Amino acid sequence: MTDFIKVERRGAVQIIKMNRPDKKNALDRAMYGAMAKALTGGDADPEVRCHVFLGVPGAFTSGNDLQDFLAYATGGEQGMEVYDFLVALATAAKPVLSGVDGIAVGIGTTINLHCDLTYATPRTVFKTPFVDLGLVPEAGSSLIAPALLGRQRSFALLALGEGMSAGTAKQCGLIYDVVGEDEIEEVTLQMAENVAAKPPEALKIARDLMLGDRKIVVERIREEGAHFRARLQSDEARQAFMAFMARKKSA
């Protein structure tokens, strides 16, 4: 489907690696589709016990590819790949871990709300500039973030678009720990191997009890998605995209 998503195995751990460094791992439709397929396929494979998301050095992901946004905003078709990925992530049957280094924008932040354990490096900044682009939060973040971070931190993150350092993210429970740039992948994968070694049935029950009814999260993802699609075709969003692209060209 795409060369920008590398799916590998390390024992019982499935590694899903975003690998588009020249675009700072900006995610296009094909990449979302590949990640959705990897999650559902791994969940169906009895040899897989755990999923891990990784990026490239300095970039977990810079968020959605704005060219996809612009195409839809100007009348193009929006595929189901993003929705398929978000639902697969929110309903993953097996534990999900992530190792985040550097840029973590938009989905690069909200993906970690669905992870059971996340490690990040000191240079990582979590940022969701949805409203600045005339959009709304996605990935169920409007539901999960207030429960996890509290209302005011969530407002600063999701509505004001303020960046959150790795240290603050650890303090407020968005991530599990902060580790060095040279060890982020290995530490994350070692922890994933520890998770994969646990008795799988007991681990599944424990995890399901902690997560609760995930249908509620899927419904919020659907609700956010309806607003998101409408906002993408709004004048406000189109103007914000054009202004952002103009700043990029002049930089």
C-alpha positions as CSV (number, residue, x, y, z in Angstrom):
1,M,0.0,0.0,0.0
2,T,2.8,2.4,0.9
3,D,6.5,2.4,1.5
4,F,6.1,5.0,4.2
5,I,4.8,2.5,6.8
6,K,7.2,-0.3,7.7
7,V,5.6,-3.2,9.5
8,E,8.1,-5.6,11.2
9,R,8.1,-8.3,13.9
10,R,10.4,-8.7,16.9
11,G,9.3,-11.9,18.4
12,A,5.6,-11.4,19.5
13,V,5.9,-7.6,19.1
14,Q,4.5,-6.0,15.9
15,I,6.4,-2.8,15.1
16,I,4.5,-0.2,13.0
17,K,7.0,2.4,11.9
18,M,6.2,5.7,10.2
19,N,9.0,6.2,7.7
20,R,8.6,9.4,5.7
21,P,11.5,11.5,7.0
22,D,11.6,14.0,4.2
23,K,8.0,15.1,5.2
24,K,8.6,14.7,8.9
25,N,6.3,11.7,8.8
26,A,3.2,13.6,7.6
27,L,0.5,11.0,7.2
28,D,-1.4,10.6,4.0
29,R,-4.4,8.4,3.2
30,A,-2.3,5.4,2.2
31,M,-0.3,5.6,5.4
32,Y,-3.4,5.6,7.5
33,G,-4.7,2.6,5.5
34,A,-1.5,0.7,6.0
35,M,-1.5,1.3,9.8
36,A,-5.2,0.3,10.1
37,K,-4.4,-2.9,8.2
38,A,-1.4,-3.6,10.4
39,L,-3.5,-3.2,13.6
40,T,-6.4,-5.3,12.5
41,G,-4.0,-7.9,11.1
42,G,-1.9,-8.0,14.2
43,D,-5.0,-8.4,16.4
44,A,-6.1,-11.4,14.3
45,D,-2.7,-13.0,14.4
46,P,-2.2,-15.2,17.5
47,E,1.6,-14.9,17.2
48,V,1.3,-11.1,17.9
49,R,0.9,-10.1,21.5
50,C,1.6,-6.3,21.3
51,H,1.8,-3.4,18.9
52,V,4.4,-0.6,18.9
53,F,4.3,2.7,17.0
54,L,7.6,4.4,16.2
55,G,8.7,7.3,14.0
56,V,12.1,8.4,12.7
57,P,14.7,10.4,14.7
58,G,13.4,13.8,15.4
59,A,9.9,13.2,14.1
60,F,7.2,10.9,15.4
61,T,4.7,12.5,13.0
62,S,4.0,16.1,12.0
63,G,0.3,15.2,11.6
64,N,-1.9,14.9,8.6
65,D,-0.6,15.6,5.2
66,L,-2.0,19.1,4.5
67,Q,-2.2,18.3,0.8
68,D,-4.9,15.7,1.6
69,F,-6.7,18.4,3.7
70,L,-6.5,20.9,0.8
71,A,-7.7,18.4,-1.7
72,Y,-10.8,17.7,0.3
73,A,-11.3,21.4,1.2
74,T,-11.4,22.2,-2.5
75,G,-14.0,19.5,-3.4
76,G,-12.0,16.3,-3.5
77,E,-12.9,13.0,-2.0
78,Q,-12.1,12.1,1.5
79,G,-11.4,8.4,2.0
80,M,-12.2,6.2,5.0
81,E,-8.6,5.4,5.8
82,V,-8.3,7.9,8.6
83,Y,-11.6,6.7,10.2
84,D,-10.6,3.1,9.8
85,F,-7.3,3.7,11.5
86,L,-8.8,5.6,14.4
87,V,-11.4,2.9,15.1
88,A,-8.7,0.2,14.8
89,L,-6.6,2.1,17.3
90,A,-9.4,2.8,19.7
91,T,-10.6,-0.8,19.7
92,A,-7.2,-2.6,19.5
93,A,-7.5,-6.0,21.2
94,K,-3.9,-6.1,22.2
95,P,-1.7,-3.6,24.1
96,V,-0.4,-0.7,22.1
97,L,2.9,1.1,23.0
98,S,4.6,4.1,21.4
99,G,8.1,5.6,21.3
100,V,8.0,9.3,20.5
101,D,11.0,11.4,19.5
102,G,10.7,15.1,18.4
103,I,7.8,16.3,16.4
104,A,4.4,15.0,17.6
105,V,1.7,17.2,16.0
106,G,-2.0,16.5,15.8
107,I,-2.4,12.8,15.4
108,G,1.2,12.6,16.6
109,T,-0.2,13.6,20.0
110,T,-3.6,12.1,20.0
111,I,-2.5,8.6,19.0
112,N,-0.8,8.4,22.3
113,L,-4.1,8.9,24.2
114,H,-4.9,5.3,23.0
115,C,-1.6,3.8,24.0
116,D,-1.1,1.7,27.1
117,L,2.4,3.0,27.5
118,T,4.3,5.8,25.8
119,Y,7.9,6.8,26.1
120,A,9.2,10.1,24.8
121,T,12.5,12.0,24.5
122,P,13.3,15.3,26.2
123,R,13.2,17.1,22.8
124,T,9.6,15.9,22.1
125,V,6.8,18.5,22.1
126,F,3.2,17.4,21.9
127,K,1.0,19.9,20.0
128,T,-2.5,19.9,18.4
129,P,-3.1,23.0,16.3
130,F,-6.6,21.9,15.3
131,V,-8.4,25.2,16.1
132,D,-5.6,27.3,14.6
133,L,-6.4,25.5,11.3
134,G,-10.1,26.1,11.6
135,L,-10.6,22.4,12.6
136,V,-11.7,20.5,15.7
137,P,-10.0,17.8,17.8
138,E,-10.0,14.2,16.5
139,A,-9.2,10.6,17.5
140,G,-11.6,10.8,20.5
141,S,-9.3,13.3,22.1
142,S,-12.2,15.6,23.1
143,L,-13.4,12.8,25.3
144,I,-10.2,11.1,26.5
145,A,-8.0,14.1,27.1
146,P,-10.2,15.9,29.7
147,A,-10.6,12.6,31.6
148,L,-6.8,12.1,31.6
149,L,-5.4,15.6,31.7
150,G,-8.1,17.6,33.3
151,R,-10.2,20.3,31.7
152,Q,-7.7,23.2,31.7
153,R,-4.7,21.3,30.4
154,S,-6.9,19.8,27.7
155,F,-8.2,23.2,26.7
156,A,-4.7,24.5,26.5
157,L,-3.6,21.5,24.4
158,L,-6.7,21.0,22.2
159,A,-8.2,24.4,21.8
160,L,-5.3,26.9,22.3
161,G,-2.8,24.6,20.5
162,E,-0.2,25.2,23.2
163,G,2.8,22.8,23.1
164,M,3.3,20.3,25.9
165,S,6.9,19.2,26.8
166,A,7.7,15.6,27.5
167,G,8.3,16.4,31.1
168,T,4.9,18.0,31.5
169,A,3.3,15.1,29.6
170,K,4.8,12.6,32.0
171,Q,3.7,14.7,35.0
172,C,0.1,14.8,33.9
173,G,-0.1,11.2,32.6
174,L,0.0,11.6,28.9
175,I,3.1,9.5,28.7
176,Y,4.8,6.9,30.9
177,D,8.4,8.1,30.9
178,V,11.1,10.3,29.3
179,V,14.2,8.6,27.9
180,G,17.2,9.6,25.8
181,E,17.1,10.0,22.1
182,D,19.6,7.3,21.5
183,E,17.6,4.8,23.5
184,I,14.0,5.6,22.7
185,E,13.4,2.7,20.3
186,E,15.2,0.1,22.4
187,V,13.6,1.0,25.7
188,T,10.1,1.0,24.0
189,L,10.7,-2.4,22.4
190,Q,12.1,-3.9,25.5
191,M,9.0,-2.8,27.4
192,A,6.9,-4.2,24.6
193,E,8.6,-7.5,24.9
194,N,7.9,-7.5,28.7
195,V,4.2,-6.8,27.9
196,A,4.2,-9.6,25.3
197,A,5.6,-12.1,27.8
198,K,2.6,-11.6,30.2
199,P,-0.1,-14.3,30.4
200,P,-2.2,-13.0,27.5
201,E,-5.7,-13.9,28.7
202,A,-5.2,-12.3,32.1
203,L,-3.6,-9.2,30.5
204,K,-6.5,-8.9,28.1
205,I,-9.1,-9.0,30.9
206,A,-7.1,-6.5,33.0
207,R,-6.7,-4.1,30.0
208,D,-10.3,-4.4,29.0
209,L,-11.4,-3.6,32.6
210,M,-9.2,-0.4,32.6
211,L,-10.4,0.7,29.2
212,G,-14.1,0.2,29.8
213,D,-16.7,0.5,27.1
214,R,-14.8,1.5,24.0
215,K,-18.0,2.0,22.0
216,I,-18.3,5.4,23.7
217,V,-14.9,6.4,22.3
218,V,-15.8,5.1,18.8
219,E,-19.0,7.2,18.9
220,R,-17.0,10.3,19.9
221,I,-14.6,9.6,17.0
222,R,-17.6,9.5,14.7
223,E,-19.0,12.7,16.1
224,E,-15.7,14.5,15.9
225,G,-15.2,13.2,12.4
226,A,-18.5,14.7,11.2
227,H,-17.5,18.1,12.6
228,F,-14.0,17.7,11.1
229,R,-15.2,17.0,7.6
230,A,-17.6,19.9,7.7
231,R,-14.9,22.2,9.0
232,L,-12.5,21.1,6.3
233,Q,-14.8,22.6,3.7
234,S,-15.4,25.8,5.6
235,D,-14.1,29.2,4.5
236,E,-12.3,29.5,7.9
237,A,-10.3,26.3,7.4
238,R,-9.5,27.1,3.8
239,Q,-8.1,30.5,4.7
240,A,-6.1,29.0,7.6
241,F,-4.6,26.3,5.2
242,M,-3.7,28.9,2.6
243,A,-2.1,31.1,5.2
244,F,-0.1,28.2,6.6
245,M,1.1,27.1,3.2
246,A,2.1,30.6,2.4
247,R,4.2,30.8,5.6
248,K,5.9,27.5,4.7
249,K,6.8,28.7,1.2
250,S,8.3,32.0,2.6
251,A,10.2,30.3,5.4
